[in-house]
Amino acid sequence: MTSAEPARPAVPRTREVKASVLAAFQLVEDARYFGSDRRPRRVRVRALAERAVADRRLARDLRAS
């Protein structure tokens, strides 16, 4: 072994779980949509519309300040 080679760890490394941010976000969204409490479609649509309005209002308020 030369000094240019990295030293090997004494303990074998365990395999690390890696997930992208997008994959994690998708899991959260899927869990929200496919959750056990299946609401009627119009209730889901209304909730999405309310969330969109709130997001736009927040964005507008942040631009104004």
PDB file of N, H, CA, C and O in Angstrom:
ATOM      1  N   MET A   1       0.851  -1.186   0.000  1.00  0.00           N
ATOM      2  CA  MET A   1       0.000   0.000   0.000  1.00  0.00           C
ATOM      3  C   MET A   1       0.887   1.236   0.000  1.00  0.00           C
ATOM      4  O   MET A   1       1.832   1.332   0.784  1.00  0.00           O
ATOM      5  N   THR A   2       0.581   2.174  -0.877  1.00  0.00           N
ATOM      6  H   THR A   2      -0.186   2.096  -1.513  1.00  0.00           H
ATOM      7  CA  THR A   2       1.334   3.424  -0.922  1.00  0.00           C
ATOM      8  C   THR A   2       0.570   4.501  -0.173  1.00  0.00           C
ATOM      9  O   THR A   2      -0.584   4.305   0.207  1.00  0.00           O
ATOM     10  N   SER A   3       1.202   5.608   0.031  1.00  0.00           N
ATOM     11  H   SER A   3       2.139   5.767  -0.278  1.00  0.00           H
ATOM     12  CA  SER A   3       0.551   6.696   0.772  1.00  0.00           C
ATOM     13  C   SER A   3      -0.575   7.334  -0.042  1.00  0.00           C
ATOM     14  O   SER A   3      -1.400   8.057   0.517  1.00  0.00           O
ATOM     15  N   ALA A   4      -0.624   7.078  -1.352  1.00  0.00           N
ATOM     16  H   ALA A   4       0.045   6.490  -1.806  1.00  0.00           H
ATOM     17  CA  ALA A   4      -1.672   7.650  -2.186  1.00  0.00           C
ATOM     18  C   ALA A   4      -2.982   6.875  -2.063  1.00  0.00           C
ATOM     19  O   ALA A   4      -4.041   7.397  -2.413  1.00  0.00           O
ATOM     20  N   GLU A   5      -2.925   5.639  -1.571  1.00  0.00           N
ATOM     21  H   GLU A   5      -2.065   5.215  -1.286  1.00  0.00           H
ATOM     22  CA  GLU A   5      -4.131   4.837  -1.432  1.00  0.00           C
ATOM     23  C   GLU A   5      -4.845   5.188  -0.131  1.00  0.00           C
ATOM     24  O   GLU A   5      -4.196   5.377   0.898  1.00  0.00           O
ATOM     25  N   PRO A   6      -6.168   5.277  -0.166  1.00  0.00           N
ATOM     26  CA  PRO A   6      -6.895   5.594   1.074  1.00  0.00           C
ATOM     27  C   PRO A   6      -6.834   4.425   2.055  1.00  0.00           C
ATOM     28  O   PRO A   6      -6.801   3.260   1.656  1.00  0.00           O
ATOM     29  N   ALA A   7      -6.819   4.752   3.316  1.00  0.00           N
ATOM     30  H   ALA A   7      -6.845   5.698   3.640  1.00  0.00           H
ATOM     31  CA  ALA A   7      -6.817   3.714   4.349  1.00  0.00           C
ATOM     32  C   ALA A   7      -8.189   3.047   4.397  1.00  0.00           C
ATOM     33  O   ALA A   7      -9.217   3.715   4.291  1.00  0.00           O
ATOM     34  N   ARG A   8      -8.196   1.746   4.555  1.00  0.00           N
ATOM     35  H   ARG A   8      -7.361   1.202   4.641  1.00  0.00           H
ATOM     36  CA  ARG A   8      -9.462   1.020   4.634  1.00  0.00           C
ATOM     37  C   ARG A   8     -10.024   1.138   6.040  1.00  0.00           C
ATOM     38  O   ARG A   8      -9.268   1.071   7.010  1.00  0.00           O
ATOM     39  N   PRO A   9     -11.328   1.310   6.171  1.00  0.00           N
ATOM     40  CA  PRO A   9     -11.914   1.387   7.521  1.00  0.00           C
ATOM     41  C   PRO A   9     -11.802   0.031   8.216  1.00  0.00           C
ATOM     42  O   PRO A   9     -11.837  -1.018   7.572  1.00  0.00           O
ATOM     43  N   ALA A  10     -11.666   0.073   9.547  1.00  0.00           N
ATOM     44  H   ALA A  10     -11.637   0.925  10.070  1.00  0.00           H
ATOM     45  CA  ALA A  10     -11.528  -1.154  10.328  1.00  0.00           C
ATOM     46  C   ALA A  10     -12.824  -1.951  10.312  1.00  0.00           C
ATOM     47  O   ALA A  10     -12.798  -3.181  10.348  1.00  0.00           O
ATOM     48  N   VAL A  11     -13.958  -1.255  10.257  1.00  0.00           N
ATOM     49  H   VAL A  11     -13.979  -0.256  10.228  1.00  0.00           H
ATOM     50  CA  VAL A  11     -15.269  -1.907  10.280  1.00  0.00           C
ATOM     51  C   VAL A  11     -15.887  -1.771   8.901  1.00  0.00           C
ATOM     52  O   VAL A  11     -15.867  -0.682   8.327  1.00  0.00           O
ATOM     53  N   PRO A  12     -16.430  -2.838   8.359  1.00  0.00           N
ATOM     54  CA  PRO A  12     -17.080  -2.704   7.049  1.00  0.00           C
ATOM     55  C   PRO A  12     -18.251  -1.731   7.128  1.00  0.00           C
ATOM     56  O   PRO A  12     -19.010  -1.736   8.097  1.00  0.00           O
ATOM     57  N   ARG A  13     -18.390  -0.907   6.111  1.00  0.00           N
ATOM     58  H   ARG A  13     -17.774  -0.903   5.323  1.00  0.00           H
ATOM     59  CA  ARG A  13     -19.457   0.098   6.101  1.00  0.00           C
ATOM     60  C   ARG A  13     -20.784  -0.553   5.745  1.00  0.00           C
ATOM     61  O   ARG A  13     -20.855  -1.441   4.896  1.00  0.00           O
ATOM     62  N   THR A  14     -21.813  -0.098   6.405  1.00  0.00           N
ATOM     63  H   THR A  14     -21.755   0.623   7.096  1.00  0.00           H
ATOM     64  CA  THR A  14     -23.151  -0.588   6.084  1.00  0.00           C
ATOM     65  C   THR A  14     -23.670   0.195   4.890  1.00  0.00           C
ATOM     66  O   THR A  14     -23.269   1.336   4.665  1.00  0.00           O
ATOM     67  N   ARG A  15     -24.538  -0.402   4.148  1.00  0.00           N
ATOM     68  H   ARG A  15     -24.864  -1.330   4.330  1.00  0.00           H
ATOM     69  CA  ARG A  15     -25.098   0.263   2.978  1.00  0.00           C
ATOM     70  C   ARG A  15     -26.054   1.359   3.444  1.00  0.00           C
ATOM     71  O   ARG A  15     -26.957   1.111   4.244  1.00  0.00           O
ATOM     72  N   GLU A  16     -25.845   2.563   2.937  1.00  0.00           N
ATOM     73  H   GLU A  16     -25.112   2.764   2.287  1.00  0.00           H
ATOM     74  CA  GLU A  16     -26.668   3.702   3.340  1.00  0.00           C
ATOM     75  C   GLU A  16     -27.856   3.832   2.395  1.00  0.00           C
ATOM     76  O   GLU A  16     -27.740   3.629   1.186  1.00  0.00           O
ATOM     77  N   VAL A  17     -28.975   4.168   2.966  1.00  0.00           N
ATOM     78  H   VAL A  17     -29.070   4.333   3.948  1.00  0.00           H
ATOM     79  CA  VAL A  17     -30.177   4.387   2.170  1.00  0.00           C
ATOM     80  C   VAL A  17     -30.141   5.818   1.652  1.00  0.00           C
ATOM     81  O   VAL A  17     -29.953   6.763   2.419  1.00  0.00           O
ATOM     82  N   LYS A  18     -30.320   5.967   0.353  1.00  0.00           N
ATOM     83  H   LYS A  18     -30.472   5.200  -0.270  1.00  0.00           H
ATOM     84  CA  LYS A  18     -30.306   7.302  -0.246  1.00  0.00           C
ATOM     85  C   LYS A  18     -31.576   7.491  -1.056  1.00  0.00           C
ATOM     86  O   LYS A  18     -31.967   6.619  -1.833  1.00  0.00           O
ATOM     87  N   ALA A  19     -32.207   8.617  -0.870  1.00  0.00           N
ATOM     88  H   ALA A  19     -31.890   9.325  -0.239  1.00  0.00           H
ATOM     89  CA  ALA A  19     -33.412   8.934  -1.642  1.00  0.00           C
ATOM     90  C   ALA A  19     -33.341  10.397  -2.040  1.00  0.00           C
ATOM     91  O   ALA A  19     -32.886  11.240  -1.267  1.00  0.00           O
ATOM     92  N   SER A  20     -33.777  10.681  -3.207  1.00  0.00           N
ATOM     93  H   SER A  20     -34.147   9.996  -3.835  1.00  0.00           H
ATOM     94  CA  SER A  20     -33.768  12.062  -3.661  1.00  0.00           C
ATOM     95  C   SER A  20     -34.890  12.835  -2.976  1.00  0.00           C
ATOM     96  O   SER A  20     -35.842  12.253  -2.456  1.00  0.00           O
ATOM     97  N   VAL A  21     -34.761  14.110  -2.987  1.00  0.00           N
ATOM     98  H   VAL A  21     -33.988  14.584  -3.410  1.00  0.00           H
ATOM     99  CA  VAL A  21     -35.786  14.973  -2.400  1.00  0.00           C
ATOM    100  C   VAL A  21     -37.101  14.800  -3.144  1.00  0.00           C
ATOM    101  O   VAL A  21     -38.172  14.782  -2.536  1.00  0.00           O
ATOM    102  N   LEU A  22     -37.012  14.673  -4.459  1.00  0.00           N
ATOM    103  H   LEU A  22     -36.142  14.688  -4.952  1.00  0.00           H
ATOM    104  CA  LEU A  22     -38.225  14.500  -5.249  1.00  0.00           C
ATOM    105  C   LEU A  22     -38.934  13.202  -4.889  1.00  0.00           C
ATOM    106  O   LEU A  22     -40.159  13.175  -4.776  1.00  0.00           O
ATOM    107  N   ALA A  23     -38.172  12.124  -4.706  1.00  0.00           N
ATOM    108  H   ALA A  23     -37.176  12.146  -4.797  1.00  0.00           H
ATOM    109  CA  ALA A  23     -38.780  10.847  -4.340  1.00  0.00           C
ATOM    110  C   ALA A  23     -39.442  10.937  -2.967  1.00  0.00           C
ATOM    111  O   ALA A  23     -40.528  10.396  -2.763  1.00  0.00           O
ATOM    112  N   ALA A  24     -38.792  11.616  -2.032  1.00  0.00           N
ATOM    113  H   ALA A  24     -37.909  12.056  -2.198  1.00  0.00           H
ATOM    114  CA  ALA A  24     -39.377  11.774  -0.704  1.00  0.00           C
ATOM    115  C   ALA A  24     -40.665  12.586  -0.778  1.00  0.00           C
ATOM    116  O   ALA A  24     -41.657  12.247  -0.132  1.00  0.00           O
ATOM    117  N   PHE A  25     -40.648  13.664  -1.571  1.00  0.00           N
ATOM    118  H   PHE A  25     -39.842  13.940  -2.095  1.00  0.00           H
ATOM    119  CA  PHE A  25     -41.843  14.476  -1.742  1.00  0.00           C
ATOM    120  C   PHE A  25     -42.977  13.656  -2.360  1.00  0.00           C
ATOM    121  O   PHE A  25     -44.134  13.763  -1.955  1.00  0.00           O
ATOM    122  N   GLN A  26     -42.617  12.837  -3.349  1.00  0.00           N
ATOM    123  H   GLN A  26     -41.677  12.750  -3.678  1.00  0.00           H
ATOM    124  CA  GLN A  26     -43.636  12.018  -4.002  1.00  0.00           C
ATOM    125  C   GLN A  26     -44.248  11.026  -3.023  1.00  0.00           C
ATOM    126  O   GLN A  26     -45.454  10.779  -3.066  1.00  0.00           O
ATOM    127  N   LEU A  27     -43.435  10.457  -2.146  1.00  0.00           N
ATOM    128  H   LEU A  27     -42.456  10.657  -2.112  1.00  0.00           H
ATOM    129  CA  LEU A  27     -43.966   9.537  -1.139  1.00  0.00           C
ATOM    130  C   LEU A  27     -44.966  10.234  -0.223  1.00  0.00           C
ATOM    131  O   LEU A  27     -46.001   9.668   0.129  1.00  0.00           O
ATOM    132  N   VAL A  28     -44.644  11.468   0.158  1.00  0.00           N
ATOM    133  H   VAL A  28     -43.803  11.928  -0.128  1.00  0.00           H
ATOM    134  CA  VAL A  28     -45.542  12.228   1.031  1.00  0.00           C
ATOM    135  C   VAL A  28     -46.853  12.522   0.305  1.00  0.00           C
ATOM    136  O   VAL A  28     -47.935  12.353   0.866  1.00  0.00           O
ATOM    137  N   GLU A  29     -46.743  12.962  -0.944  1.00  0.00           N
ATOM    138  H   GLU A  29     -45.863  13.099  -1.400  1.00  0.00           H
ATOM    139  CA  GLU A  29     -47.949  13.266  -1.709  1.00  0.00           C
ATOM    140  C   GLU A  29     -48.796  12.017  -1.938  1.00  0.00           C
ATOM    141  O   GLU A  29     -50.023  12.067  -1.843  1.00  0.00           O
ATOM    142  N   ASP A  30     -48.137  10.892  -2.240  1.00  0.00           N
ATOM    143  H   ASP A  30     -47.141  10.851  -2.317  1.00  0.00           H
ATOM    144  CA  ASP A  30     -48.878   9.644  -2.440  1.00  0.00           C
ATOM    145  C   ASP A  30     -49.587   9.232  -1.162  1.00  0.00           C
ATOM    146  O   ASP A  30     -50.739   8.799  -1.192  1.00  0.00           O
ATOM    147  N   ALA A  31     -48.899   9.368  -0.045  1.00  0.00           N
ATOM    148  H   ALA A  31     -47.963   9.720  -0.021  1.00  0.00           H
ATOM    149  CA  ALA A  31     -49.511   8.996   1.233  1.00  0.00           C
ATOM    150  C   ALA A  31     -50.716   9.884   1.514  1.00  0.00           C
ATOM    151  O   ALA A  31     -51.729   9.424   2.041  1.00  0.00           O
ATOM    152  N   ARG A  32     -50.598  11.153   1.159  1.00  0.00           N
ATOM    153  H   ARG A  32     -49.776  11.527   0.731  1.00  0.00           H
ATOM    154  CA  ARG A  32     -51.721  12.076   1.387  1.00  0.00           C
ATOM    155  C   ARG A  32     -52.900  11.711   0.481  1.00  0.00           C
ATOM    156  O   ARG A  32     -54.052  11.703   0.914  1.00  0.00           O
ATOM    157  N   TYR A  33     -52.593  11.413  -0.775  1.00  0.00           N
ATOM    158  H   TYR A  33     -51.657  11.420  -1.128  1.00  0.00           H
ATOM    159  CA  TYR A  33     -53.667  11.133  -1.732  1.00  0.00           C
ATOM    160  C   TYR A  33     -54.273   9.746  -1.527  1.00  0.00           C
ATOM    161  O   TYR A  33     -55.492   9.582  -1.575  1.00  0.00           O
ATOM    162  N   PHE A  34     -53.426   8.761  -1.302  1.00  0.00           N
ATOM    163  H   PHE A  34     -52.436   8.895  -1.263  1.00  0.00           H
ATOM    164  CA  PHE A  34     -53.906   7.390  -1.176  1.00  0.00           C
ATOM    165  C   PHE A  34     -54.116   6.978   0.276  1.00  0.00           C
ATOM    166  O   PHE A  34     -54.111   5.788   0.593  1.00  0.00           O
ATOM    167  N   GLY A  35     -54.299   7.947   1.148  1.00  0.00           N
ATOM    168  H   GLY A  35     -54.304   8.913   0.891  1.00  0.00           H
ATOM    169  CA  GLY A  35     -54.467   7.655   2.567  1.00  0.00           C
ATOM    170  C   GLY A  35     -55.697   6.806   2.840  1.00  0.00           C
ATOM    171  O   GLY A  35     -56.523   6.578   1.957  1.00  0.00           O
ATOM    172  N   SER A  36     -55.800   6.352   4.053  1.00  0.00           N
ATOM    173  H   SER A  36     -55.129   6.537   4.771  1.00  0.00           H
ATOM    174  CA  SER A  36     -56.902   5.455   4.412  1.00  0.00           C
ATOM    175  C   SER A  36     -58.246   6.183   4.439  1.00  0.00           C
ATOM    176  O   SER A  36     -59.294   5.560   4.270  1.00  0.00           O
ATOM    177  N   ASP A  37     -58.217   7.489   4.650  1.00  0.00           N
ATOM    178  H   ASP A  37     -57.366   7.995   4.787  1.00  0.00           H
ATOM    179  CA  ASP A  37     -59.481   8.232   4.699  1.00  0.00           C
ATOM    180  C   ASP A  37     -59.818   8.737   3.291  1.00  0.00           C
ATOM    181  O   ASP A  37     -59.495   9.868   2.928  1.00  0.00           O
ATOM    182  N   ARG A  38     -60.463   7.888   2.521  1.00  0.00           N
ATOM    183  H   ARG A  38     -60.725   6.969   2.816  1.00  0.00           H
ATOM    184  CA  ARG A  38     -60.827   8.256   1.158  1.00  0.00           C
ATOM    185  C   ARG A  38     -62.022   9.195   1.194  1.00  0.00           C
ATOM    186  O   ARG A  38     -63.144   8.793   1.506  1.00  0.00           O
ATOM    187  N   ARG A  39     -61.758  10.445   0.869  1.00  0.00           N
ATOM    188  H   ARG A  39     -60.847  10.770   0.615  1.00  0.00           H
ATOM    189  CA  ARG A  39     -62.823  11.441   0.841  1.00  0.00           C
ATOM    190  C   ARG A  39     -63.428  11.500  -0.550  1.00  0.00           C
ATOM    191  O   ARG A  39     -62.784  11.096  -1.518  1.00  0.00           O
ATOM    192  N   PRO A  40     -64.638  11.989  -0.667  1.00  0.00           N
ATOM    193  CA  PRO A  40     -65.240  12.145  -1.995  1.00  0.00           C
ATOM    194  C   PRO A  40     -64.399  13.081  -2.859  1.00  0.00           C
ATOM    195  O   PRO A  40     -63.687  13.949  -2.356  1.00  0.00           O
ATOM    196  N   ARG A  41     -64.500  12.883  -4.156  1.00  0.00           N
ATOM    197  H   ARG A  41     -65.079  12.178  -4.565  1.00  0.00           H
ATOM    198  CA  ARG A  41     -63.685  13.658  -5.093  1.00  0.00           C
ATOM    199  C   ARG A  41     -63.897  15.158  -4.937  1.00  0.00           C
ATOM    200  O   ARG A  41     -62.928  15.917  -4.966  1.00  0.00           O
ATOM    201  N   ARG A  42     -65.123  15.597  -4.774  1.00  0.00           N
ATOM    202  H   ARG A  42     -65.910  14.980  -4.750  1.00  0.00           H
ATOM    203  CA  ARG A  42     -65.361  17.047  -4.677  1.00  0.00           C
ATOM    204  C   ARG A  42     -64.710  17.637  -3.436  1.00  0.00           C
ATOM    205  O   ARG A  42     -64.294  18.795  -3.449  1.00  0.00           O
ATOM    206  N   VAL A  43     -64.615  16.853  -2.360  1.00  0.00           N
ATOM    207  H   VAL A  43     -64.953  15.912  -2.350  1.00  0.00           H
ATOM    208  CA  VAL A  43     -63.948  17.340  -1.146  1.00  0.00           C
ATOM    209  C   VAL A  43     -62.449  17.479  -1.388  1.00  0.00           C
ATOM    210  O   VAL A  43     -61.832  18.449  -0.948  1.00  0.00           O
ATOM    211  N   ARG A  44     -61.861  16.497  -2.095  1.00  0.00           N
ATOM    212  H   ARG A  44     -62.363  15.709  -2.452  1.00  0.00           H
ATOM    213  CA  ARG A  44     -60.434  16.572  -2.419  1.00  0.00           C
ATOM    214  C   ARG A  44     -60.148  17.747  -3.338  1.00  0.00           C
ATOM    215  O   ARG A  44     -59.168  18.467  -3.148  1.00  0.00           O
ATOM    216  N   VAL A  45     -61.013  17.943  -4.343  1.00  0.00           N
ATOM    217  H   VAL A  45     -61.809  17.359  -4.497  1.00  0.00           H
ATOM    218  CA  VAL A  45     -60.835  19.051  -5.285  1.00  0.00           C
ATOM    219  C   VAL A  45     -60.934  20.383  -4.556  1.00  0.00           C
ATOM    220  O   VAL A  45     -60.148  21.296  -4.807  1.00  0.00           O
ATOM    221  N   ARG A  46     -61.900  20.488  -3.654  1.00  0.00           N
ATOM    222  H   ARG A  46     -62.539  19.745  -3.451  1.00  0.00           H
ATOM    223  CA  ARG A  46     -62.055  21.739  -2.890  1.00  0.00           C
ATOM    224  C   ARG A  46     -60.831  22.011  -2.030  1.00  0.00           C
ATOM    225  O   ARG A  46     -60.368  23.149  -1.947  1.00  0.00           O
ATOM    226  N   ALA A  47     -60.303  20.965  -1.385  1.00  0.00           N
ATOM    227  H   ALA A  47     -60.679  20.041  -1.452  1.00  0.00           H
ATOM    228  CA  ALA A  47     -59.113  21.128  -0.537  1.00  0.00           C
ATOM    229  C   ALA A  47     -57.918  21.581  -1.379  1.00  0.00           C
ATOM    230  O   ALA A  47     -57.152  22.447  -0.956  1.00  0.00           O
ATOM    231  N   LEU A  48     -57.759  20.997  -2.571  1.00  0.00           N
ATOM    232  H   LEU A  48     -58.381  20.293  -2.915  1.00  0.00           H
ATOM    233  CA  LEU A  48     -56.662  21.407  -3.447  1.00  0.00           C
ATOM    234  C   LEU A  48     -56.835  22.858  -3.892  1.00  0.00           C
ATOM    235  O   LEU A  48     -55.861  23.608  -3.956  1.00  0.00           O
ATOM    236  N   ALA A  49     -58.057  23.252  -4.198  1.00  0.00           N
ATOM    237  H   ALA A  49     -58.849  22.643  -4.146  1.00  0.00           H
ATOM    238  CA  ALA A  49     -58.316  24.628  -4.614  1.00  0.00           C
ATOM    239  C   ALA A  49     -58.032  25.600  -3.472  1.00  0.00           C
ATOM    240  O   ALA A  49     -57.450  26.663  -3.687  1.00  0.00           O
ATOM    241  N   GLU A  50     -58.443  25.235  -2.263  1.00  0.00           N
ATOM    242  H   GLU A  50     -58.916  24.372  -2.089  1.00  0.00           H
ATOM    243  CA  GLU A  50     -58.181  26.100  -1.112  1.00  0.00           C
ATOM    244  C   GLU A  50     -56.679  26.229  -0.862  1.00  0.00           C
ATOM    245  O   GLU A  50     -56.191  27.309  -0.529  1.00  0.00           O
ATOM    246  N   ARG A  51     -55.949  25.122  -1.026  1.00  0.00           N
ATOM    247  H   ARG A  51     -56.345  24.245  -1.297  1.00  0.00           H
ATOM    248  CA  ARG A  51     -54.501  25.166  -0.833  1.00  0.00           C
ATOM    249  C   ARG A  51     -53.848  26.054  -1.890  1.00  0.00           C
ATOM    250  O   ARG A  51     -52.914  26.798  -1.590  1.00  0.00           O
ATOM    251  N   ALA A  52     -54.343  25.975  -3.140  1.00  0.00           N
ATOM    252  H   ALA A  52     -55.102  25.371  -3.384  1.00  0.00           H
ATOM    253  CA  ALA A  52     -53.791  26.803  -4.211  1.00  0.00           C
ATOM    254  C   ALA A  52     -54.036  28.280  -3.934  1.00  0.00           C
ATOM    255  O   ALA A  52     -53.148  29.108  -4.138  1.00  0.00           O
ATOM    256  N   VAL A  53     -55.234  28.611  -3.470  1.00  0.00           N
ATOM    257  H   VAL A  53     -55.955  27.939  -3.304  1.00  0.00           H
ATOM    258  CA  VAL A  53     -55.553  30.008  -3.145  1.00  0.00           C
ATOM    259  C   VAL A  53     -54.657  30.505  -2.016  1.00  0.00           C
ATOM    260  O   VAL A  53     -54.146  31.624  -2.069  1.00  0.00           O
ATOM    261  N   ALA A  54     -54.467  29.674  -0.994  1.00  0.00           N
ATOM    262  H   ALA A  54     -54.882  28.765  -0.951  1.00  0.00           H
ATOM    263  CA  ALA A  54     -53.621  30.069   0.130  1.00  0.00           C
ATOM    264  C   ALA A  54     -52.171  30.264  -0.328  1.00  0.00           C
ATOM    265  O   ALA A  54     -51.506  31.204   0.107  1.00  0.00           O
ATOM    266  N   ASP A  55     -51.684  29.381  -1.201  1.00  0.00           N
ATOM    267  H   ASP A  55     -52.225  28.617  -1.554  1.00  0.00           H
ATOM    268  CA  ASP A  55     -50.313  29.521  -1.714  1.00  0.00           C
ATOM    269  C   ASP A  55     -50.153  30.804  -2.518  1.00  0.00           C
ATOM    270  O   ASP A  55     -49.153  31.509  -2.379  1.00  0.00           O
ATOM    271  N   ARG A  56     -51.143  31.107  -3.362  1.00  0.00           N
ATOM    272  H   ARG A  56     -51.955  30.534  -3.475  1.00  0.00           H
ATOM    273  CA  ARG A  56     -51.063  32.337  -4.156  1.00  0.00           C
ATOM    274  C   ARG A  56     -51.128  33.571  -3.269  1.00  0.00           C
ATOM    275  O   ARG A  56     -50.419  34.549  -3.504  1.00  0.00           O
ATOM    276  N   ARG A  57     -51.979  33.523  -2.254  1.00  0.00           N
ATOM    277  H   ARG A  57     -52.555  32.728  -2.064  1.00  0.00           H
ATOM    278  CA  ARG A  57     -52.096  34.655  -1.335  1.00  0.00           C
ATOM    279  C   ARG A  57     -50.778  34.873  -0.590  1.00  0.00           C
ATOM    280  O   ARG A  57     -50.336  36.010  -0.425  1.00  0.00           O
ATOM    281  N   LEU A  58     -50.152  33.783  -0.143  1.00  0.00           N
ATOM    282  H   LEU A  58     -50.511  32.859  -0.277  1.00  0.00           H
ATOM    283  CA  LEU A  58     -48.872  33.892   0.553  1.00  0.00           C
ATOM    284  C   LEU A  58     -47.810  34.462  -0.370  1.00  0.00           C
ATOM    285  O   LEU A  58     -47.048  35.343   0.028  1.00  0.00           O
ATOM    286  N   ALA A  59     -47.754  33.961  -1.615  1.00  0.00           N
ATOM    287  H   ALA A  59     -48.373  33.246  -1.938  1.00  0.00           H
ATOM    288  CA  ALA A  59     -46.769  34.464  -2.570  1.00  0.00           C
ATOM    289  C   ALA A  59     -46.982  35.953  -2.831  1.00  0.00           C
ATOM    290  O   ALA A  59     -46.019  36.714  -2.917  1.00  0.00           O
ATOM    291  N   ARG A  60     -48.234  36.365  -2.956  1.00  0.00           N
ATOM    292  H   ARG A  60     -49.016  35.746  -2.886  1.00  0.00           H
ATOM    293  CA  ARG A  60     -48.535  37.784  -3.179  1.00  0.00           C
ATOM    294  C   ARG A  60     -48.088  38.614  -1.992  1.00  0.00           C
ATOM    295  O   ARG A  60     -47.481  39.671  -2.167  1.00  0.00           O
ATOM    296  N   ASP A  61     -48.381  38.147  -0.783  1.00  0.00           N
ATOM    297  H   ASP A  61     -48.874  37.289  -0.641  1.00  0.00           H
ATOM    298  CA  ASP A  61     -48.011  38.882   0.419  1.00  0.00           C
ATOM    299  C   ASP A  61     -46.493  38.961   0.584  1.00  0.00           C
ATOM    300  O   ASP A  61     -45.963  39.975   1.038  1.00  0.00           O
ATOM    301  N   LEU A  62     -45.798  37.882   0.213  1.00  0.00           N
ATOM    302  H   LEU A  62     -46.228  37.058  -0.156  1.00  0.00           H
ATOM    303  CA  LEU A  62     -44.324  37.908   0.318  1.00  0.00           C
ATOM    304  C   LEU A  62     -43.721  38.882  -0.699  1.00  0.00           C
ATOM    305  O   LEU A  62     -42.734  39.554  -0.399  1.00  0.00           O
ATOM    306  N   ARG A  63     -44.307  38.962  -1.903  1.00  0.00           N
ATOM    307  H   ARG A  63     -45.109  38.416  -2.146  1.00  0.00           H
ATOM    308  CA  ARG A  63     -43.808  39.926  -2.891  1.00  0.00           C
ATOM    309  C   ARG A  63     -44.068  41.360  -2.420  1.00  0.00           C
ATOM    310  O   ARG A  63     -43.250  42.248  -2.659  1.00  0.00           O
ATOM    311  N   ALA A  64     -45.195  41.587  -1.759  1.00  0.00           N
ATOM    312  H   ALA A  64     -45.859  40.865  -1.565  1.00  0.00           H
ATOM    313  CA  ALA A  64     -45.582  42.940  -1.331  1.00  0.00           C
ATOM    314  C   ALA A  64     -44.701  43.437  -0.184  1.00  0.00           C
ATOM    315  O   ALA A  64     -44.491  44.641  -0.039  1.00  0.00           O
ATOM    316  N   SER A  65     -44.188  42.514   0.629  1.00  0.00           N
ATOM    317  H   SER A  65     -44.359  41.536   0.511  1.00  0.00           H
ATOM    318  CA  SER A  65     -43.394  42.960   1.796  1.00  0.00           C
ATOM    319  C   SER A  65     -41.924  43.094   1.488  1.00  0.00           C
ATOM    320  O   SER A  65     -41.140  43.457   2.365  1.00  0.00           O
TER     321      SER A  65
END
